[in-house]
Amino acid sequence: MIVCSLKSSVEKELKASIKPKHVLGLVPTMGFLHNGHISLIEKAVKDCDHVWVSIFINPIQFNNQNDLDNYPKNLKKDLNLIKSISEKINVFSPPINEMYDDGLRHKYYNFDGIDSELEGRFRSKHFLGVATIVSKLFDLFKPNKAFFGEKDFQQTQIIRKLIEIEKHKTELIICPTVRDKNGLAMSSRNSLLSKKNREKASLIFQNLLFIKKNYKKHDFEELILKCKENIDSNKDFKTEYLEIVDYNDFKILNKFVTKKSLRVFICVKVGDVRLIDNILLN
């Protein structure tokens, strides 16, 4: 395993190791790795000749300083976990000024409104921050494949647009959401939950499954209201959004349309911790 903190070191390693027709895989993360990240890394190892994992808490995708300050981190543990998967995986873990040597500035993109729905309504410039750092990583690594999780499905569609806009020669690989035994989607932020609330958070996935079972038979507004009430009746739980959308354009739908590609997206605040999830409906 090689661990680099400088872009120049990465460039040197890539030049020395990448041969013609070799497939380079990149797994961008913010660290504090869990089984969801492991599934991405294992998929990359299976599909690629070379794998790099980036570990970088990107400040410009946070719109809440408290969220940024409290984001969990443990680089030593992350490196040991990656090494346990394969010693051939390399890691890029830069300081902030290495990625933003000209200051903490967003790049601006036209994402056709995808960035203004759902998460975008509650996190100003969040997706611009995501796109900015992913663009920098793609420019540095020029990966053949990049691996992201389905839990952040809206983010994956932003990255798909980014690849089109900047004409990166990178294939986007979306890997299935990995869940706790109780159905809670794996997230680094889960570690900030109390044991009691982590167990109770299973109701997020349960309500998504309820919608999947009933969305063809019931009015969407009625169905969503019922699920919100079910969630928000629990102490410390508050639904920020729960919407059924056409995931091609992220327009919110009020009724079942057979020709639309439907997903249900949710964000629940449990105390100060935001938990997001989504599942495919049809």
Rosetta blueprint (number, residue, H / E / L):
1 M L
2 I L
3 V E
4 C E
5 S L
6 L L
7 K H
8 S H
9 S H
10 V H
11 E H
12 K H
13 E H
14 L H
15 K H
16 A H
17 S H
18 I L
19 K L
20 P L
21 K L
22 H L
23 V L
24 L E
25 G E
26 L E
27 V E
28 P E
29 T E
30 M L
31 G L
32 F L
33 L L
34 H L
35 N H
36 G H
37 H H
38 I H
39 S H
40 L H
41 I H
42 E H
43 K H
44 A H
45 V H
46 K H
47 D H
48 C L
49 D L
50 H E
51 V E
52 W E
53 V E
54 S E
55 I E
56 F L
57 I L
58 N L
59 P H
60 I H
61 Q H
62 F L
63 N L
64 N L
65 Q H
66 N H
67 D H
68 L H
69 D H
70 N H
71 Y L
72 P L
73 K L
74 N L
75 L H
76 K H
77 K H
78 D H
79 L H
80 N H
81 L H
82 I H
83 K H
84 S H
85 I H
86 S L
87 E L
88 K L
89 I L
90 N E
91 V E
92 F E
93 S L
94 P L
95 P L
96 I H
97 N H
98 E H
99 M H
100 Y L
101 D L
102 D L
103 G L
104 L L
105 R L
106 H L
107 K L
108 Y L
109 Y L
110 N L
111 F L
112 D L
113 G L
114 I H
115 D H
116 S H
117 E L
118 L L
119 E H
120 G H
121 R H
122 F H
123 R L
124 S L
125 K L
126 H H
127 F H
128 L H
129 G H
130 V H
131 A H
132 T H
133 I H
134 V H
135 S H
136 K H
137 L H
138 F H
139 D H
140 L H
141 F H
142 K L
143 P L
144 N L
145 K E
146 A E
147 F E
148 F E
149 G E
150 E H
151 K H
152 D H
153 F H
154 Q H
155 Q H
156 T H
157 Q H
158 I H
159 I H
160 R H
161 K H
162 L H
163 I H
164 E H
165 I H
166 E H
167 K L
168 H L
169 K L
170 T L
171 E E
172 L E
173 I E
174 I E
175 C E
176 P L
177 T L
178 V L
179 R E
180 D L
181 K L
182 N L
183 G L
184 L L
185 A E
186 M L
187 S L
188 S H
189 R H
190 N H
191 S H
192 L H
193 L L
194 S L
195 K H
196 K H
197 N H
198 R H
199 E H
200 K H
201 A L
202 S H
203 L H
204 I H
205 F H
206 Q H
207 N H
208 L H
209 L H
210 F H
211 I H
212 K H
213 K H
214 N H
215 Y L
216 K L
217 K L
218 H L
219 D L
220 F H
221 E H
222 E H
223 L H
224 I H
225 L H
226 K H
227 C H
228 K H
229 E H
230 N H
231 I H
232 D H
233 S L
234 N L
235 K L
236 D L
237 F E
238 K E
239 T E
240 E E
241 Y E
242 L E
243 E E
244 I E
245 V E
246 D E
247 Y L
248 N L
249 D L
250 F L
251 K E
252 I E
253 L L
254 N L
255 K L
256 F L
257 V L
258 T L
259 K L
260 K L
261 S L
262 L E
263 R E
264 V E
265 F E
266 I E
267 C E
268 V E
269 K E
270 V E
271 G L
272 D L
273 V E
274 R E
275 L E
276 I E
277 D E
278 N E
279 I E
280 L E
281 L L
282 N L
